[in-house]
Amino acid sequence: MTRLLVRGGSECGGRAGVGADLARGWAVPVLIRGTAPVPDGVRQLVGDRTRPDGLDALLADDVPQKWDVVVDTWSWAPAAARDAARLLAGRVPGDDRYVYVSSRSVYPFPRPRGADETSELVDGDPDDTTSDDYARAKRGAEIAVTDALGDRAILLRAGLILGPRENVGRLPWWLRRVARGGPVLAPGPADLPLQYVDARDLAAFALDVALAGASGPADVVSAPRHTTMGELLAACVEATADDAAAADDPPAELVWVEPEAVLAAGIEPWTQLPVWLPPGELHDALHGSDTSRAAALGLRTRDVRETVRDTWAWLRALDATGETTPQRADRPAVGLPPDLEAAALRAAGRG
């Protein structure tokens, strides 16, 4: 049985990774702070990595001393990633791999359309004990892991992550807004291309590249025209239609508004209209990356309708149990205030 250790397995990406591991029949301990539940069948090792004793659970006599794959999703102070990598470097044999789930934020923003892993990087300090700059923290952790593991390190620079258990709220906001029905401000153009990665595809890719013996960085996001803004929102309408009808809510109607009109209404791209950026430099930076290395390494990206449908099913399951949608404490809430949407729709002649 493959021995895999996941560092952080209770939230979106880590949770998806644990699910992928269990599906393959792997033994999966996870090291987490114990603030959220882990899936059934997973051994939970509790440790707060910001504390001096935070890694002690990995030293217990009944914890494996050799790992075939380690996956670390740490997003905060690089020194914590450094300490973990140094501790485990001698426990990841020469042909096995240590995967660090990083971010495309390690590139200075914005970067040009068609950029790849050879792009300039932000500065990072592997010994930094703070985490107030996400990009520098991720880059510092990359350096720490590479210093400790050398060519056994794989750096997965994830792009926009969507899918079930998303804890930033981008796709959940769109789904809940569309489910309320009525005219929905849809930021144009409808054929605007999008890049993202389903958390489950990111997780499967992490395991695949580790087993294949890959090394170094890879930008993990779908091909530039994997889907469009129009296809994403149409999938939201399709996924929520039955629930809206059962609740006797009016059907959703996508009202496409030109980018210039959206901006003139004082609406903030990306935050108030999640996922969306108007055509131009910022859009190219987020949705125009060269992903040929990830494709060559075997990244498989599922259809947008599946990602949307499964995310809605997860949200409906939360509603059924009275649970709230998870929200990362280090990210601001997203979404368009109803009054601002109504004003923009009136300006577009649909109020």
URUR-V743857 format. One line per field, one symbol per residue. ss: DSSP state (2 for helix, 1 for strand, 0 for the rest). Layout:
ss: ???
This chain:
ss: 001111100002222222222220001111110000000000111100000000022220000000001111000002222222222220000000111111122200000000000000000000000000022222222222222222221111110011000000022222222222011111100000110011222222222222220001111100000011222222222222222222000001111110222222000011001100000022222220000222220000000222222222222222222000000000000000022222222220000
